[in-house]
Amino acid sequence: MNFDFWKLFYLITFFIGIVLFIFEINIYHNTIIHIYIPGSVVVITGLATFYFNRGHYKRTYSVKSNFFPLMQNFISWGFISCYIFMAINYYAASKPAAEYQFEIKDKYSLRGPKRHRHERRPVVVINYFNIEKKMFFRFNDTEKVDNADSLILYVKKGELGFDVIESYELTH
C-alpha cells in the first residue's frame, strides 16, 4: 500500500477518536460508572493496538520513539472502543426506570462559556451507592440548586450492567 494512504488513515482515525471521545463524555455524564472502567478500556485497547501496529506507524512516519504511535493508538483505537463500550450500555438500556432519592453531599459551580463567564453552571454531588456522581445543571437552575437538599434520580439498567440516568429532579 501507498504510505500516503496510511498517513490519511492514521489522521482520520485520530480525529474520529477525538470526536467520539467528546460524545463519550456526554454519555459518561449520564451513566453511573467508576471513571477507571472507561479509562481501562482506553488503556487496554491502546496498549494492545500499539503492540500490533507500532512498527507500521514508525515506518509510515519515520519516527524512532514510541511516544507518537502510543498516543495515536490511545486516542484513535482507545477512544473509539471506549465510545462503543459506553454507547452499547447507554443506548441499549432497559426501559423501566427505578426511582432513588439521594442527599446532596456538595454543591459548587463552574464558570460559564466565553462571553457568559458570570453565568456560573451549578453542580450537585451525590453518593450513588458508593459512587460519587456529579450532576450538572443550567445557569437558570441556580436558585433551585441553592434551595435543594436532595436529588431524585430515575435510572434504568444499561445493557452492560451500568445504570443510566433517565432524568433527575431537585427536592427540598
N, C-alpha and C positions, 0 to 999 in steps of 0.2 A: 504494500500500500504506500501511497504517497505521504510523506511526512506532513505536508500542508493539511491533509485530511485529518490526521491525528491531532495537530495543533488546534484545528477548529473543533474537533470532537472534545478535547480536554477543556477548551474555553466554554463551549456550550454546556457541558455537564457541570462546570464550575458555577455558571450563572443560574442554571436550573436548581442546583443545590442551595444557593443563596435565596432564591425566590421561594422555594419550598420551605426553607428554614423560617422565613417570615410568616408564611401560612401556618407552620407548625407552632409557632409561638402563640398565635391566636387559639389554636386548638388546645395547647397546653394550659392556657388561662381558664379554659372551660372543662378541664379534666383534673380529677383528683389523683395525682400520681407523684411519687417522690422524684425529684429532679435527677437523681442518679440513674434512674431507669432509662429515660431517653438519652441521657449522657452516655450510658453504657452502650446503647445501640450505636451511637455515633462512633465511639472509640473502637468498639469491636469490629464494626464494619469497615471503618477507616484503616485499621491496622491490617485486617485480612486482605483488603484490596491493595493496600500498599505493598504487602508481601508479594503479591502476584504480579503487579504491574510497575514496580519502581524502576526496573531495568529498562522497560519500554519507554517510560516517561523520561528517564535520564538521557536515553539515546535521542528521543524526539526533540528535546530542548537543549541538549548538550550541557547538562548540569552535572556537577560532581557530588554535591551534598545531597542528603536525604530530606532536607527541610521542605523544599518545594513539592516533591512528589508526596510527602506525607500530608502536607496541608491540602494539596489537590484532592487526595483521597478522603480526608476528613470532611472537607467542605462539599465535595460533589457526592460521593457514594454514601458517606456517613449521614449527611443531612437528607439526602433523598430517601434512604432506608428509614431514617427516623420519622420523616413525614409519613411514609407509607404505614409504618407501625402505629403512629398516633391517629392517622386518618381511619384506619380499619377499626380501631377501638371506638373512635368518636362517631363516625357516620353509620356504623352498624349497631349502634346501641339499642337496647330493648326499649320499647315504648312506655310501659307503665313506670311512672315516676314515684319514688318514695319521698316522703317529706321529713326533714330533720330540722330542728332548731338548735342553734349554737350561740353561746355567749360571745360577744365581741371581745377579743383579747387586747387589741391595739387598734388605733386609728392614726393615720397620718395622711399627708397629701403630696402629690407630685406636681411639679410646675407644669404649666400648660405649654402648648406648642408655640412656636415662633409667632410673635406679634400678639400673643394671648398669655404671656408669662404670668400675669396677675390672676388668671383663671386656674387656680390650683385644682387638680383632679384628686378627689378623696379616695383613700384606700382603707379597707377594713381587713383586719387579720383575725381569722378564727382557727380553732383547733378542730379539724375534721378527723376524729378518731385517730389521734396522734400524728396527723399530718398537718403541718402549718399551711394554711391556704389563704392567699391574698385575693380579695375581691375588689375590683376596680369599678368606680362609679364616675358619672359625668360631673362636670363642674356644677351644673344646675341642681344636682342632688346633695350639695354640700350641707345644707341645713338639715335635710333628712338624716344624713350620716352623723352629724353632730348630735342629734337628738336620740339616735338609736342606741340600744344596749344589747340587742341580739339580732340574729340573721336567720331567716328561714330559707333553707336550700331544698330545691326539688331536683333530685338526681335520678338518673337511670343507669343501669348496668351496661358498661361498654362491652363490645364483642370480645375483647381480650381480658376482661375482668376488672378494668379500672373504671371507677364511677365517673359519669359525665354529668355536668351541671346543665340542667334544662332551663332553670330560671332561679331567681332568688329575690327576696324582698326583705327590707329592714323592718324591725318591730321595736316598740318602746317597752 
